[in-house]
């Protein structure tokens, strides 16, 4: 995320803070100082930092639950409106998504229970009134904040946690894309309510959350539609015709003649029946040509290079391409014969805007 700075790396996840977060601290600090002086400013900033520590723990709940299903979280970023965890993806299994979505609020429940044990009592109406007026003790305020984080995050406003819970439950009965569109529509409706309340109450943070939810829901709906298309489209439909291929037994000098006519970063290697035998990188071919022009290209071929079947989905091709170093993936038929190639750029263009990278999961 632009304008963000790394604070630490915890459990393999970068903890980052956005520059606008410091504006929030400055605004809060000035407000407390103007009202009650330096001591109030220190106390107010301490509370804000502890609040965001709870938000960080919330986000780590999501990240660690996702890790249990083999999904990485590159980073967690603190913003004035809360925290954003960038998961590589959400689980395709709706029950797994449900667990990941609930793991964050569950973290706040654990924090609230821990604070209750430390305080040794329930909060009464007097305590709630004190929290509302800013006169409550620190532990009571943190307790109420964590309770509110649980309630707020479970509002079915996609892409917040409650919206993802709703989408996961819908996806047990409906297609993923349709479940996402329904959850996104509800999320946008809730965002409009947030916006109206934010304007009516003069609450800029609520208005910012409304904007995030509205456009985040739209982005999620578009991404789900693209994912559905990628799942249902075979690579044969978007592959390019067969590129120049090298033959097994061909020498480096013979292969160089093909490379001179059609310069590429790599070339498929096929046998006499056009069965794919591997890939030859142009850099390796240049090395072989310099070392021994009579060297067979079989010696520099990568026989284990990634390949696709013509019937594989674009979604599968995208997953393979993300872990492949080759600029394109060869496509073979049922007999293993080379029938075409799919360039990484073409796959990325098909998945736009989802190809932009891990998307924010939510904001609190």
N, C-alpha and C positions, 0 to 999 in steps of 0.2 A: 504494500500500500504506500502511495506517495506521501511524503512529508511525515514519515514515521521513523522512529529511532529505536534500535534494539537496547533493551535494558538488561536482559539476562537470557540464558538458555537453560530451560528446566525440562528434564525428562526428554531431551531431544527436540523440544519445541521452543522456538524463538518467542520471547515475550517482548513485545514492542509497544511503544506509546506514540500516538499521533501528536503532532505539534499543537493542534487545537486543544488537546487535553490541558496543556499548560495555561491556555487562555481561561479555561474553566477554573483552574486553581487560582489564577490571578483575580478573576471576577468574584469567586467565593471569599478569598482572603480579604479583598478590599471591602466587600459588603460587611463582613464581621468586624473588621477594623473600624469602619466608619460608624458602626452601631455601638460597639462596646469596647473598642480599644485593642491593644496588642494581644492580651491574654485570650480574648475571644477569637481573634484571628488564628492563633496557634491551635486552639481547641477545635475550631471549625475545619481547618485544614487537616488536622489529625483524623477527624471523623470522616472527611471525604476520602482520605487515603485508605482508611480501614474499610470503608464502603467498597472502594474499587478493589481492595484485596479480596473481598467476598465475591466480587464479579469475576476476578481472575480464577478463583477456585471453582466458580460456576462453569467457566469456560473449560477448565481442565477436566471437569467431570465429563463434558462432551468429548473432549479429545481422547481421554483414556478409555472411554467406552468405545469410541470409534477404533482405537488401536486394537482392542480385543477382536475386532472383525477385520484386521489387516489394513485399516485405513489410516494413513498418515495425516498429521496436522502440521503443516509447515510453520505456522506462527499464530499467535494470539495478539491482537492489537487493542489497546485501550483508546477509546474515543470519549468525547464529552457525554455521549448518549449511552455509554456502556462499553461492553467488550464484544469483539468480533473474532471468532475462531474460524480460520480458513481450513476446512477439511478438504482433502483431495476430491472427495465425493461423498455423498450419502449412501448408505447401504441400499442395494437393490431390494433386499428382503424387507418387507414392510415391518415385520416384528423386530428386526434388528434396528431399523430406523426409529422405531418407537423407543427402544432401549436407549439409543444415543440421544434422542430428543429429551427424554425424561431424566437423563443422567445429570444435566446441569441443574435443574430445579431440585433434584435429590440432594445435590451438594449443599444448596442453601437450606434445605430441611435439616441436614446434619449439623450445619453451623448453628441454626436456630435452636436445635435441641441441646447442643453443647452450651450455648449461652444461657438457656433455661436452667440447665444443671448448675452452672456457675452462680446464677442469680438465686436459685433455690425457690423460685415462686413464679406463678402466672402473673401476667400483667393485668391490672384492673383498669377501670375507666379513668381513674385519676392519672395513671401512668400513660394511657393513650392520649389524654389531653395534654400531658406534659410533652410527649413526643411531638405532637402536632404544633405546639408552641415553641419547640426548641429548648425546653427547660429540663428535659429528661436526662438521666445519667447515661453515660456512654454505652454501657452494655444493653440497657433497655432500648436505646435508639437503634443499635445494631441488630438487636433481636427483631424489632418491628420492620426494619429495612429488609432483612432476609425473608420475613414472612411476605412482605409486599413484592419482593423479587419473584418468589414462588408464584404468587397469585397473578402478577402482571405478565410473567413469561408464559403462563398457561392460557392466556387469552388467545383464542383461535385466529391470530392475525399472522398469516404466513408472510415472510419466512421466519417468524419467531417460533419459539419452542412449541407453543400451543398449536400453531398452524401446522408444524411438522407432525405433531401427534395426530391432528385431524387428518392430514394427508396419509399418514401411515395406516390409520384405521380405515380410511376410504379405499386405500390400495389393496386391502385384503379382499375387497369385493369388486373393485373396478380396475381398469388399466391404469398404470402409473401416471401417464400423461393426463388422463381425464381426472384422476384424483387430484393431481397437482393444479389443474385449471380451476377445479371447484374450490380447493383450499385457497388458491391465489385470489379468486374472486371475493371470497369471504374476507380475506386479509385486506384487500383494497377497500372494501366497505368499512371495515373497522378503522382503517387508516383515515378515511374521510371523517369518521366520528372523532378520532383523535385530533384531526386538524381543526374541526369546529370547536372542540373543547379547548384546544390550545389557544385559538384566537380569542374565544369568549373569556377565558380565564387569564389571558395575558401570560401564558406559560410557554416560552420559546422552546424548551427542551421537548415538551410534548409535541409541538409542531414539527421539530426535527425528526422525532421518532415516526410521526405520521408520514413524512416525506420518505424516510428510509423504508418503511413497511410498504408503502404504495409502489414505489419503483422496484423494490426488492421482490415483491410478489409478481410484478410483471416480468421481471427478468427470469424468475424461477419458472413461470409458465412457458415462456419462450424456450428456455433451455429444455424443459420436459418435452415440448413438442418436437424439438430437434433431436432429442435422444430417442424418442419414439420412431422418428423417421430413420435414424441411424440403425436402430435395432431391426427395422423391417426392410432395409435396403441392402441387397447383396453387393459386394465389391465389384462383381462383374459388370454392374450397371454404370459404375463411375471409373473403371480402370481404363488406362490408355492402351493403345495397340502395342504389340510386342516391340520392345526396343532392340537395337543391335545386340546380339548375343555372341559370346565366345564359345567355341567348340572345345570339348575335351581333346587333349592331345595337341592343340594348337600351340605354336611357340610364341614367345613374347614379341618377336619381331612381326609375326603374322597378326597378332592381336593389336599391335601398335597401328597397323594399317587401318583397322576398323576404328580405333580410337581417333585417328586423325580425321576420318570422315565424319565422325559423330562424337564430339567430346562430351563425356559424362563423368560424374564422380565415381560411378561403379558400373559394372556390367554383369549380367547373369551369365552363368556358365552352364551349358547344356550338353547332353550326349547326342549321339547320332539320331535318336528318336525324339529329340527335343525335351527329354526329361531333365528337370532342373537338378544340377549337380552342386550348385553353390553360387557364391558371388565373388567377384574379383574387384577390389578397389583400384581406382585409377592410380593412386599413389603407389600401391604395390606393383602394379604393372610397370610404372616408370622405373621403379627400383630394379625389377627383373630385367628390363630392357637395358639398363646401364650395367648390371652385373653379368648377365649372360643372355644375349638375344635369342639363343636357341633353347632357353629354359622353357619347359612346358608350363602353360598357365595353370595346370592342375595343381602344381606345387605351391602356388600363391593364392589358391582359391580358399574361401571360407565355406566349407561344406555344411556347417551348422547355422548358416545365416537364416534369419527369420523369413518365413514365407506365408502366403495366404492361399486358401482354397477359394475357387471362384464363387462358391456358395456362402462363404463367410459373410457375416454382416459388417456394415461399415463401423458399427460400434465395436465389434471385435477387432477390426483393423486399427481403429484408433488406439485401443488398449495395447496392441502389439507395437504400433508405431512409437508410442510413448517410451517404451523400453528398448527401442532399436536405435542403433547408431547409423543405419543406412538411410540415404536420402529418399529411397523409394523401396517398396516391398514387392517382390515378384509374386505373381498370381499363377497358380497351377490348376489344372483340371483334375478329375478323379484319377487319371492315370499318372499324375505327377508331371505332366507336360506343361511347359511354360506357355501361358496364353496371354499374358499382359503384365502390366505393372501399375501400382498405385503410388503416387507421390505423396510424401508427408504433407506438402502444401495443399494438395487437393483434399486430403482428409480434413485438414484444419479448416479449410474454407467451407467444407460441407457442414462442419460442426460449429461454425461461427454463430453466436458469440461464445458458445460453451468452451471453445478451444483456448480461450484467453487464460485458462489456468484455474487453480482451485478457487472456488467462490466462497464468499462469506457465508457462514452458516446462520448466524443470527446476531441480534444486538439487544442488549438489555439496558 
